[in-house]
Structure formats: C-alpha cells, structure tokens
Amino acid sequence: MTKRPKRPRDPAQLAKLMIDIASGEVEDREPTPEERGKDPAAAALGRKGGAARAARMSSSERRAAAKKAAKSRWYRQKEPAT
C-alpha cells in the first residue's frame, strides 16, 4: 500500500503544499486499485479475506490462530537487535 507523505511542520511549507493541492499539482488522495495496476475484483476479495476466514473457523480454531500470531509477535520482539 502506498502512503502519502506526512504534512510538513513548517507553516510556509504547509501553505505551499495546500496551494499545490488546490491547484492540482499534487494529488491528495490514495490511488485507486486500477491506478496501481491491480484488478478491482481481486482487491475486493482481499479486503474481505480476513473476515471470511474468521467466519468459517470454529472458535477453537480462531483461538489457536490468535495464540500462534501472538507467540510470533512476542518472539520477534524478544530477538536481539543486530
């Protein structure tokens, strides 16, 4: 996913950015899936993927998946920085 740049803290730079957005020189929105070269149908399926997966899992399967994810997050956090 592409993220738009952060707003500048300097008031002069912020004013210039606002003028650029108003004049159309700079886009102030995220590109659509079509603009990014993605199939809109595939993007729609991807958005509902997690909810659809959770809906067909039993509560014990969801619990096991959540434990596995939490263990993975904590393991990554404990690894020494190199």
C-alpha atoms as an extended CHARMM CRD file, in Angstrom:
* protein
*
        82  EXT
         1         1  MET       CA              0.0000000000        0.0000000000        0.0000000000  PROA      1               0.0000000000
         2         2  THR       CA              1.3390000000        3.3960000000       -0.8660000000  PROA      2               0.0000000000
         3         3  LYS       CA              1.1830000000        6.0400000000        1.7990000000  PROA      3               0.0000000000
         4         4  ARG       CA              1.0270000000        9.7260000000        1.1850000000  PROA      4               0.0000000000
         5         5  PRO       CA              3.8150000000       11.8230000000        2.6810000000  PROA      5               0.0000000000
         6         6  LYS       CA              3.3900000000       13.4130000000        6.0900000000  PROA      6               0.0000000000
         7         7  ARG       CA              2.2920000000       17.0220000000        6.2690000000  PROA      7               0.0000000000
         8         8  PRO       CA              5.2000000000       19.4350000000        6.7860000000  PROA      8               0.0000000000
         9         9  ARG       CA              5.5040000000       21.0810000000       10.2060000000  PROA      9               0.0000000000
        10        10  ASP       CA              6.8190000000       24.3360000000        8.8010000000  PROA      10              0.0000000000
        11        11  PRO       CA              3.8790000000       26.7200000000        8.1690000000  PROA      11              0.0000000000
        12        12  ALA       CA              5.3940000000       28.0630000000        4.9480000000  PROA      12              0.0000000000
        13        13  GLN       CA              5.9110000000       24.5820000000        3.5260000000  PROA      13              0.0000000000
        14        14  LEU       CA              2.4200000000       23.5660000000        4.6200000000  PROA      14              0.0000000000
        15        15  ALA       CA              0.9470000000       26.6200000000        2.8720000000  PROA      15              0.0000000000
        16        16  LYS       CA              2.8100000000       25.7530000000       -0.3360000000  PROA      16              0.0000000000
        17        17  LEU       CA              1.5680000000       22.1640000000       -0.1500000000  PROA      17              0.0000000000
        18        18  MET       CA             -2.0210000000       23.3600000000        0.3010000000  PROA      18              0.0000000000
        19        19  ILE       CA             -1.6950000000       25.6420000000       -2.7400000000  PROA      19              0.0000000000
        20        20  ASP       CA             -0.2090000000       22.7700000000       -4.7700000000  PROA      20              0.0000000000
        21        21  ILE       CA             -3.1130000000       20.5170000000       -3.7680000000  PROA      21              0.0000000000
        22        22  ALA       CA             -5.6890000000       23.1950000000       -4.5680000000  PROA      22              0.0000000000
        23        23  SER       CA             -4.1490000000       23.8920000000       -7.9750000000  PROA      23              0.0000000000
        24        24  GLY       CA             -3.9720000000       20.1860000000       -8.8270000000  PROA      24              0.0000000000
        25        25  GLU       CA             -0.1920000000       19.9120000000       -9.0000000000  PROA      25              0.0000000000
        26        26  VAL       CA             -0.1600000000       17.3660000000       -6.1670000000  PROA      26              0.0000000000
        27        27  GLU       CA             -2.6750000000       14.5540000000       -5.5630000000  PROA      27              0.0000000000
        28        28  ASP       CA             -4.0530000000       14.4240000000       -2.0170000000  PROA      28              0.0000000000
        29        29  ARG       CA             -5.6540000000       11.0010000000       -2.1970000000  PROA      29              0.0000000000
        30        30  GLU       CA             -4.5890000000        7.4080000000       -2.4040000000  PROA      30              0.0000000000
        31        31  PRO       CA             -4.5040000000        5.9400000000       -5.9120000000  PROA      31              0.0000000000
        32        32  THR       CA             -7.3400000000        3.5700000000       -6.7580000000  PROA      32              0.0000000000
        33        33  PRO       CA             -6.5590000000       -0.1260000000       -7.2980000000  PROA      33              0.0000000000
        34        34  GLU       CA             -6.9280000000        0.3940000000      -11.0440000000  PROA      34              0.0000000000
        35        35  GLU       CA             -4.3730000000        3.2200000000      -10.9520000000  PROA      35              0.0000000000
        36        36  ARG       CA             -1.9680000000        0.9510000000       -9.0900000000  PROA      36              0.0000000000
        37        37  GLY       CA             -2.4100000000       -1.7390000000      -11.7340000000  PROA      37              0.0000000000
        38        38  LYS       CA             -4.4800000000       -4.1320000000       -9.6200000000  PROA      38              0.0000000000
        39        39  ASP       CA             -7.6200000000       -5.9950000000      -10.5780000000  PROA      39              0.0000000000
        40        40  PRO       CA            -10.5760000000       -4.3870000000       -8.7280000000  PROA      40              0.0000000000
        41        41  ALA       CA            -12.2320000000       -7.7780000000       -8.1780000000  PROA      41              0.0000000000
        42        42  ALA       CA             -9.0730000000       -9.1740000000       -6.5910000000  PROA      42              0.0000000000
        43        43  ALA       CA             -8.7460000000       -6.0830000000       -4.3880000000  PROA      43              0.0000000000
        44        44  ALA       CA            -12.3360000000       -6.5050000000       -3.1840000000  PROA      44              0.0000000000
        45        45  LEU       CA            -11.7220000000      -10.1640000000       -2.3420000000  PROA      45              0.0000000000
        46        46  GLY       CA             -8.5710000000       -9.2200000000       -0.4430000000  PROA      46              0.0000000000
        47        47  ARG       CA            -10.4550000000       -6.7180000000        1.7000000000  PROA      47              0.0000000000
        48        48  LYS       CA            -12.9530000000       -9.3020000000        2.8700000000  PROA      48              0.0000000000
        49        49  GLY       CA            -10.4470000000      -12.1530000000        3.2390000000  PROA      49              0.0000000000
        50        50  GLY       CA             -9.8130000000      -11.9990000000        6.9810000000  PROA      50              0.0000000000
        51        51  ALA       CA            -13.4740000000      -11.6510000000        7.8680000000  PROA      51              0.0000000000
        52        52  ALA       CA            -14.4470000000      -14.5160000000        5.5660000000  PROA      52              0.0000000000
        53        53  ARG       CA            -11.7390000000      -16.7400000000        7.0310000000  PROA      53              0.0000000000
        54        54  ALA       CA            -12.8120000000      -15.9530000000       10.5930000000  PROA      54              0.0000000000
        55        55  ALA       CA            -16.4630000000      -16.6410000000        9.7620000000  PROA      55              0.0000000000
        56        56  ARG       CA            -15.7690000000      -20.1870000000        8.6060000000  PROA      56              0.0000000000
        57        57  MET       CA            -13.4100000000      -21.0580000000       11.5070000000  PROA      57              0.0000000000
        58        58  SER       CA            -14.6540000000      -22.5340000000       14.7490000000  PROA      58              0.0000000000
        59        59  SER       CA            -13.9520000000      -20.7040000000       17.9980000000  PROA      59              0.0000000000
        60        60  SER       CA            -11.1970000000      -23.1560000000       18.9320000000  PROA      60              0.0000000000
        61        61  GLU       CA             -9.5360000000      -22.6620000000       15.5150000000  PROA      61              0.0000000000
        62        62  ARG       CA             -9.7310000000      -18.8810000000       15.9270000000  PROA      62              0.0000000000
        63        63  ARG       CA             -8.2460000000      -19.1740000000       19.4050000000  PROA      63              0.0000000000
        64        64  ALA       CA             -5.3720000000      -21.3440000000       18.1040000000  PROA      64              0.0000000000
        65        65  ALA       CA             -4.6620000000      -18.8980000000       15.2660000000  PROA      65              0.0000000000
        66        66  ALA       CA             -4.6610000000      -15.9640000000       17.6950000000  PROA      66              0.0000000000
        67        67  LYS       CA             -2.2610000000      -17.7620000000       20.0550000000  PROA      67              0.0000000000
        68        68  LYS       CA              0.0580000000      -18.5770000000       17.1670000000  PROA      68              0.0000000000
        69        69  ALA       CA              0.0400000000      -14.9340000000       15.9900000000  PROA      69              0.0000000000
        70        70  ALA       CA              0.6690000000      -13.6040000000       19.4920000000  PROA      70              0.0000000000
        71        71  LYS       CA              3.5290000000      -16.0480000000       20.0210000000  PROA      71              0.0000000000
        72        72  SER       CA              5.0550000000      -14.9610000000       16.7260000000  PROA      72              0.0000000000
        73        73  ARG       CA              4.7720000000      -11.2690000000       17.6420000000  PROA      73              0.0000000000
        74        74  TRP       CA              6.3400000000      -11.7860000000       21.0620000000  PROA      74              0.0000000000
        75        75  TYR       CA              9.1200000000      -13.9560000000       19.6500000000  PROA      75              0.0000000000
        76        76  ARG       CA             10.0730000000      -11.2770000000       17.1060000000  PROA      76              0.0000000000
        77        77  GLN       CA             10.0570000000       -8.6610000000       19.8640000000  PROA      77              0.0000000000
        78        78  LYS       CA             12.4360000000      -10.6440000000       22.1000000000  PROA      78              0.0000000000
        79        79  GLU       CA             15.0610000000      -11.2500000000       19.4040000000  PROA      79              0.0000000000
        80        80  PRO       CA             18.2340000000       -9.2350000000       19.9760000000  PROA      80              0.0000000000
        81        81  ALA       CA             18.7790000000       -6.3270000000       17.6230000000  PROA      81              0.0000000000
        82        82  THR       CA             21.8040000000       -6.7760000000       15.3860000000  PROA      82              0.0000000000
